[in-house]
Amino acid sequence: AVVSPQSTGDIFQGAQQLGSLLKQHHQTSSLTLVIQDGELAGQSVPHVHVHLLPRQPGDFQNNDDIYGEVERVDSRRGGNRSEEEMEEEARVYRTLLTEMVSKSGE
């Protein structure tokens, strides 16, 4: 995808802010960010997006196994989670984002 330098900065600034929020919510100090630009890189949707993945100790035997898991879940549009689970996750994250935005306006 062709993204302007300004948009690239905005995307990473947003990812940084969301990453901090997710680390706090999931009580972790680590986060993996994944960007797949192009089909050969595993991009499954035709727009720029960033995967923000809070990490926990021992969540993968080999740290880089997470990339295969991202591809597996992307290819199944939700992996092994039900629609209800994904809707609940979206509701929780929407609430967190609303709180973040309201605090930034204070």
C-alpha positions in Angstrom: 0.0 0.0 0.0 1.1 3.5 -0.7 1.0 5.5 2.5 2.1 9.1 2.8 4.8 10.0 5.4 2.2 12.0 7.4 -0.2 9.0 7.5 2.7 6.6 8.4 3.5 8.9 11.4 -0.2 9.0 12.4 -0.5 5.2 12.1 2.5 4.6 14.3 1.5 7.3 16.8 -1.9 5.7 17.1 -0.3 2.2 17.4 1.9 3.5 20.2 -1.0 5.0 22.1 -3.2 1.9 21.6 -0.3 -0.4 22.5 0.2 1.4 25.8 -3.5 1.0 26.5 -3.5 -2.7 25.6 -0.4 -3.4 27.7 -2.1 -1.8 30.7 -5.4 -3.6 30.1 -3.7 -7.0 29.6 -1.2 -6.4 32.5 1.9 -7.0 30.4 5.0 -5.0 29.5 5.4 -6.4 26.0 3.7 -6.0 22.7 4.3 -7.3 19.2 3.3 -5.1 16.3 2.7 -6.7 12.9 2.3 -5.0 9.5 1.9 -7.1 6.4 2.3 -5.0 3.3 1.3 -7.0 0.2 0.0 -10.5 -0.5 3.4 -12.1 -0.3 3.9 -10.7 3.2 0.6 -12.3 4.3 -1.6 -9.2 4.0 -5.2 -10.6 4.1 -7.2 -7.4 3.6 -6.6 -4.7 1.0 -5.9 -1.8 3.4 -3.1 -0.7 5.7 -3.5 -2.0 9.3 -1.4 -2.9 12.3 -1.9 -5.9 14.5 -1.2 -5.1 18.1 -0.6 -8.2 20.1 -0.1 -8.1 23.9 2.4 -10.7 24.9 2.5 -12.9 28.0 5.4 -15.0 29.3 5.5 -18.4 27.5 2.6 -17.5 25.1 4.7 -19.1 22.3 7.4 -21.7 22.6 9.5 -19.8 20.0 8.9 -16.1 20.0 8.6 -15.8 16.2 5.8 -18.4 16.1 3.5 -15.5 16.7 3.8 -14.6 13.0 2.4 -17.9 11.8 -0.4 -17.6 14.3 -1.3 -14.1 12.9 -1.4 -15.6 9.4 -3.5 -18.5 10.6 -6.0 -16.4 12.4 -6.2 -13.8 9.6 -6.9 -16.5 7.0 -9.8 -17.8 9.1 -11.2 -14.3 9.9 -11.2 -14.8 13.6 -9.4 -18.1 14.1 -10.9 -20.2 16.8 -12.9 -17.4 18.4 -16.7 -17.3 18.0 -18.5 -14.2 16.7 -19.8 -13.6 20.2 -16.2 -13.7 21.7 -15.0 -11.2 19.0 -18.0 -8.9 19.6 -17.2 -8.9 23.4 -13.6 -8.2 22.7 -14.6 -5.3 20.4 -17.0 -4.0 23.1 -14.2 -4.0 25.7 -11.7 -2.3 23.4 -14.3 0.3 22.3 -14.8 1.2 26.0 -11.1 1.5 26.5 -10.7 3.7 23.5 -13.6 5.9 24.5 -11.9 6.4 27.9 -8.6 7.1 26.3 -10.1 9.8 24.0 -12.0 11.4 26.8 -8.9 11.6 29.0 -6.9 13.1 26.1 -9.4 15.9 25.9 -9.2 16.9 29.6 
